[in-house]
Amino acid sequence: MGLIQQIRDAGVVGAGGAGFPTDRKLDCKAEVFIVNGIECEPLLRTDRHVMELHAPEIVRTVRAIRDHIGAKRAVIALKKHYEHAVEALSAAVKGTKVELYLSEAFYPAGDEQNLVWCITGKTVPTGGIPLDVGCVVSNVSTVLNIAQAMEGRPVTDKLVTVGGAVARPVTVECPIGTPLSALLEAAGGSVGDCTYIVGGPLMGRLTDDLTESVTKTTGGLLAIPKGHPILAKKMVSPRDAVIARAACSQCSMCTQLCPRNAMGLNVQPHKAMRALASGNELLLGDVNGVFSCCDCGVCTYFACNFGLKPSQAMQQAKARLQQSGVKPVKEVKYAPDGGIDNKRVPTERLLYRLDLKRYDVDAPMGDPVTCGQVRIPLKMHIGGPDAPVVAVGEHVARGQLIAQPQGMGANIHASIDGTVTQVTGEFIEIRK
């Protein structure tokens, strides 16, 4: 069986992003294969642990992928201060011609397009993907899932960091479909009255619903005390436009520090703020750069001296353009900023600015989380929800196929042994 079929059968999707089906991503030819182990968001530790614990499997799989896509280079990217991971991978790559790229600790170092630029010197165009410049990028946890797929093992589990205001920060492996409450319990519970971020502190989303399920792309669960300023920055308010009108001075600091703008992609958050404040979309100017905003939040969480939310203005502008049928034009607007290296935001400084440094602690591997009931979402990937292939009352075994894609998507498998107790348009529930 070929590599692509093995990946498709196992239901592998991008573990660190939007869940793009990996069999489609790797069904190509490219010059450079890049493994992203940088873990873009601070406070998370999952990719670091994956590299420490599974370096030989990762390197072996990287070589197989490199040969499959015909790449001349294969590069594993991680941060210099991941000392144990660097040591493990350095030993594993000896004699393989697989390279290591060791990054400084800045945000967003793990942004896919930043990685392509740092490793190849090429800028992925607005509206484009790394393959447009001869590159394919996969998250290191995705590569581990591919390693298991090559052994006939489907994706049934996820590694998640549980941190923030918890009793014992920890990284745990759990079955897909595990409720977030079980992860919190594994960390000894929250300290104080908290709201939760699913994902990282900057690009993650807020939730108070701990019955939500872990998916193939869940990387973190952070407990944040209510009243913490980062929560207000993540909330959308009708007053944001009023505040922007009153406070935005058009200093353009948000644009000057935008990492995508520095790569020549014409991302100008200050113009989105101008358009939001005035209610005049024409003030966006050249709208094409809006599509290159990756919502990293540097403009909101670090650059703006007035505590405004340029990233939300950008996302709202992008949504309106898409709803109007406007599509991006593939282009790199201008040459990368000659001072791009001086515009890097040091992660430690960012954490101090956000009052999150106290939570930047080790989250060691804990015991695997087990649970008697899982609700496995039918949509954990780009595309529509999968179609169930099991019925209520049916007994299923861990690893058994329970849903298949209808068009774009990926296979879904049972994450525990048990009986199917619910099948809805949104999830399949299994009880031991």
N, C-alpha and C positions, 0 to 999 in steps of 0.2 A: 504494500500500500504506500502511495506517495505521501510526502510530507503535508501537502495542502489538504489531502483527504483526512489524514490523521488529525490535523488541527480542526477541520470542520466537524468531524465526528465528535471531538471532545468538547466542542462548544467554547473554544477559546475566543475571548474578546480582549480589547485593550484594557488592562487592569488598572491603569493609572489615569484614564481620561474619560471620554464619552462612551466607551464600549464599542468601538468600531470592530466588526468581525475580522479577526486576524487572518483567516484564510484568504479573505479578499485583499487585505493589505499586502500579504507576502506573495500573492500570485502575480509576480512582476519580475523585471530585471532592474538592477540598480548598481551604482558604482560603490556606494558606501552604506554599510549597515551599522547603525548606531543603537546601542543599548542604553536606555536612560535609567540610571540608578542614582540620580542626583537627589531625588525626592524634593521637588520644588518647594513644597510648603514647609515652614518651620514647625517644630514640635512633633512631627510624625517620624516614626522609626521603622516602618515596615520594610522598605526597600533595603535599608541598611542590614537588617537581620537576614533578609533573603540572601544577600551577597555573602554575609559571614557564614551562613549555614550551608549554602548550596553552590559554592564557587565552582567546583568541578563540573556539576551538571549544567550550570549556566554556560561555561566556556565550551563544553562539548556541544551544546545546542546552538550557540552562536556560530560555531564552525559549520554546522549542518545548514543553518539558515544562510550563511555567507555563500556556501557552495550552491545552494538552491537558487538564489537570486543572482548569482554570478558576480558578486561584489569583489572589488579589488581590495577593499579595506573593511575590517570589522573593528569597531571601537566600543569599549565599555566605558561609560562616563559615570564618575562618582566624585564626591567631594574629598579633598585631601585629608580632612580631619576624621573621616571614617576609617580610623587606623586598622581595626581588625578586618574590615572588609577589604581594604587595600592590600593587607598582608595575605589574605586568603586568595584574592584574585591574582595577585602578583605571582604566587606559586602556581596557580592553575593555568596561567597563560604562557608559561615558559615553553618555548619551542613550538608555539601554535601560530604565531604571527598575528594573534589577536592583540590589539593595542588597548592600553588604559589611558583615559583622559582624566586627569585629576584637576578638579575645579576648585577655585576659591569659594568661600562661603558668602555668596551674595544672593539677593532675591531679584528676579526669579531665575536662578541659574538653571533650573530644570525645565524651563519653557522650551518646548520642542524646537521652535525656530531659533531661539538663542543658541541651543546646542549645535544646530546645523551651522550657524554662523561661526561659532567658536572653533569647531572642528574642521570646517572646510573653507571658511571665509566667504561662503555664498549666502545670499539673502533669499529666503523663500518669498515669492511674490504675494501681494495681496490677492486673496481669493484662491491661492494655490496650496499645494501640499509639498512636503519635502521631496517627493519623487520628481517634482518639477526641476529640481537641481541635482537629481541623481542620487538622492538619499532615501533610506527607509529608517524610521525611528520606532523602536518598541520599548515599552517599559520593562524593567528587569523582572518584575513579577509575571508579566506576560510571557517572557522567555522561559521562566520556570514552569509555567503552565504548559508551554509547548514541549518542554522536556518530558513532562508527565504524559502528554498526549502521545508522544513517540513511543511510550511504554504501554499505550492503550488505556490510560487513566483519564477520565473526563474531569472537567472543572466542577468540583463539589464543595470546595472550602475557600476561605479568604483569610488573609492575615490582616489584622486591624490593630492600630495603636489606640489605646484608650488613655487620654491624658487630660491636662488642665487641672481643675479643682477636684481631684479625686484622691482617695486615701492612698492608693498605690498605683501610680502610672505603670502600665503594662502593655505589652504587645502579645496578642493571642491569635491562635488559629481557631476558626469556628466554621460550622456548616453554613453554607449559603441559605438564607431564610431565617437565620437566628434573629430573635428580637434584640434591638439595641439595649434593652433593659438587662439582658443576660451579660452583655459586654460590660456594662456599668457595674454589675455585681462582681464580675471578675476583677475589677479594679478597686473593690472595697466600698463602692458607692461614692456619691458626690459629697463634697464638703460644702455645706451651706445650700442655699436656695439657688439653683442654677438653671440656665437655659443651655441648650446643647448645639454644637456645630458638628454636622456630618461632613467629614473631610478635613481640610486644613483651616487655619484661622482666617486666612484672607479670601480664598476662593470657595471655601465650604459654605454650606447653607444652614440656616437656623432651623431647629425643630424643638418642640416640647413633647413630641409623640414618641415615646420610647417603645411603642409596639411596632414601630417601623422595622423592616427587615434588612439585614445585611445583604448586599448584592455583590455581583462580580466586580464592581468598581469601587466599593466602599473601602476607603483607606484609613479613616480615622473617626473617632468620636471624642470630642472635646467638651468637657463641662466648664462653662464660663459663668461666674457669679452674676446674678441679675444686678443691673446697675453698672456693670463694667462698660467703659466707653466704646469698646469694639462692637458691642451689640447694637448701639445706636447707629454706628456707621454702616452696619449691614442691613438695617431696616429701611424700607422705602416709605417716604412720607409725602403727602400732598403739599406739605409746606416747603419741600426741598427747593422748588422753583422760586418761591417767595424769598427764601434765605439766600439763594444764589443771586437773585436780583439785588438784594440789599448788601451782600458781602463780597461777591466775586469782583476782584479788582482787575481781572484779565492780566495778571502778572505773567501768565504762561509757564509758571514753574512746573505745572502738571505735564505740559507738553515737553518741556526741556528734560525732564527725568523719565519720560516714557521709554521703556526699553525697546518697544517695537518702532517707535519714531526714530530712535537712534540708529536703527538698522536701515533707515531710508524708506520706511513705509508710510510716512505722512499721517501718522496718528496724532491728532491734535485735540486733546480733551478740553482745552480752554475754549475752543470754538463750540464744542458741544455745550459747555456751560453758558456761553453767550446766547446760543440758540434757545436753550432751556429757559434762561432768565427773561428773554424777550418774547418767547413764543413764536419766533420767526425761524423756520427751518432753513431759509436761504442763508442764514449766518453760519451754517456748517461749512460753507464754501465747497471745496472739492470733497464730496462725500465718500469717495472710494476708500480713503484711509480709515474710515469708521469700521470697515469690515475686517481690518487687521488688528483691532483691539482684542486682546485675549482675556480681558477682565482680570488681569493679575492684581489690580488694585493699588499699584504703586502711587498713582496719582491721588487716590483717596486716602490711603493709610499712611503715606509718607510725605508726598510733595506739597500738598495744600496746606498753607499756613493758617487758613481760616477754618479748617475742619469741615470743608465742604466735600461733596461726593461726585467728583468728575467721572468716576468709573460707571456710576449708575446713569449719569447723563449719556455716556457713550453707549451703554447697553440699551437704553430706551431709544436712542437715535437709530441704532442698528435694527432694533425690532420694527420701528416705524418704516424704515427703508425696505426691509424684507416684506412687510405687509403690503407695501406699495408696489411690490414686484421689481424693485431695483436689485440688480445683481452686481457683484464685484467684477471689476475688470482686472485681469492678471497683469500686474505691473509692480516694479520697484521704482518708486517715485524719484529717488535721488540716491547718491552714494551714501554709504554709512557714515555716521558722525565720526570725525577724526578723534574726538574725545570720548568715545563710547566707554572706554575702560574707566574713565574718571566719573562716569555717571552710574556705576554699579552701586546698588544699595546694600551695604553690609548687613547680613542677617541679624547679627547681634544688635546693631544699632536700631534696626527696624523693630526688634522685640522690645527694646527699652522704650522706644517711641510709643509702642502700643500697650505698654504696661503688661507685657506677657512674659518677660524674661524669667520671672519666678517659676513659670511652668516649663521652661526649657531644661528638662531633666531626663535622665535615662528612663526608658520604658522597656525593661528587660523582658525577654520571652517568658511567658507564664504557661501554666498548664492549658492544654486545649480546652475550649469551651464545648460542653455537651448540652443538649437540650432535648426534651421529649416531644417537642412540636416545632415545626418550621413552616413558615409561609414563604414560598419561593415565588418571587415576582416573575411574571411572564414577559416583562419588558426590562431588560438589564443591558440594553445595547441600542445602537442607532437602528432605526427602523421601527415597525409596528410590533405589537405584542405577539409572542409565539402562540401557536395553536396547541392545546393540550392533546396528548395521545393516551391519557389514562383517565379512569372514571372513579367516582366516589365508591369506596368499598374495596377498591383494588389494592392488593398488597404489592409494595415496590421494594426493591433492594437499592441500597446506596450505589450510585453510579448508573442506575437504570435511566434510559431516556424517558422523559415525561412530557416534553413539549418540543415542537419543531417550528422553525421560522416559516413565515408566509412571505416570501420575498427576502428583503434585507433582514438579517437577524442571525441568531446562533442557537444551536441546540441547547436545551436545558435538561439537567439530570437531577435525580433525587439525591439529596445530600445526606439523608439518613435512611435506615431501614424502617419501614412502618406501613401504615395503612392510609390511603388517601381519604381524607375526611371532608375536604371542600375543593371544588373546582369552580372558579369564577372567571370573569374576563380579565382579572388583574393578577390572580395568584393561584397557586396550588398548595393546599395545606396537607401536611403529612404528620401523623402522630405515631410515635413508637408503639 
